[in-house]
Amino acid sequence: MESVDKIKVAVAVLLLLAGAVAYQFVPAVNGAARVGMLLASMLAAFAVFWVTALRRDFVDYARDAWKEAKKVVWPSKKETWQTTLVVFAFVGVLALFMLIVDKGLTWVFYELILGRK
């Protein structure tokens, strides 16, 4: 990234921070004006960011990611439900196993070793 772009990104971040600070620490202004200041700072930050190379890189990345997402073979509804049911069944079996182990260890420690009931 060029130094000019770094400066632009820094300015955009500072604009966002200035808007957030103005929103928080200028309570004398009514609510609509505070929201307006925040939105104006966000819009100004977006405008500054829009002219950077980083924006172009991000747009290219997002476009490529969208193309790749279209290429993915997503599972059918039936496969999704079957997988979900298998996961729920496994969680149930694991919970039952953990309950049995917990009760067994409780019995061993409290009744056999410590003699409590």
Protein Blocks (a to p, Z undefined) as FASTA:
>chain_A
ZZklmmmmmmmmmmmmmmmmmmmmmmkbcfklmmmmmmmmmmmmmmmmmmpmklmmmmmm
mmmmmmmmmmpccddfklmmmmmmmmmmmmmmmmmmmmmmmmmmmmmmmmmmnopZZ
